[in-house]
């Protein structure tokens, strides 16, 4: 059928081959997973070495030496006194963690989010998303719609401040560049203004990138 997507068979570098033998250029980088290229030899070798020594460390129950090394490297790169990292397997999971972190850090339970935002398909992340009604509508009874206030992407900082005050928001959740929402780039300085507004009102700024 004309609506059927190409079925991938293999990939190398920026190229993807389908089961029909057609070659495509992957301009998405596997949604970031293959940002270093498909089957990058250095990545493949690192995976092979890790699989040969430890496949699974029971997540956060028993940290492995490699997890500690990665967390330490992130702390060095990011600076600012980073002392905790949570490693996730999907963007939805990362957003769920960010929502929970904001609630625990502030004791608040509402959020300011933006039209066109896509944060994932798990229930919490979907509640914060405003990308496609077809993604949300079947699950509306399950979504925490009263917890999320939607504003126009790129709106005035004063509007965001008013929403944070009115809802006593735990955080402002935003995509630095809206991807699925249309590759929308915010006005210059907008993200900095969001950080200022959030912090002035005791809220966090969560950037989903």
Order of alpha helices (4+ residues) and beta strands (2+ residues): beta-beta-beta-alpha-alpha-alpha-beta-alpha-alpha-beta-alpha-beta-beta-beta-alpha-beta
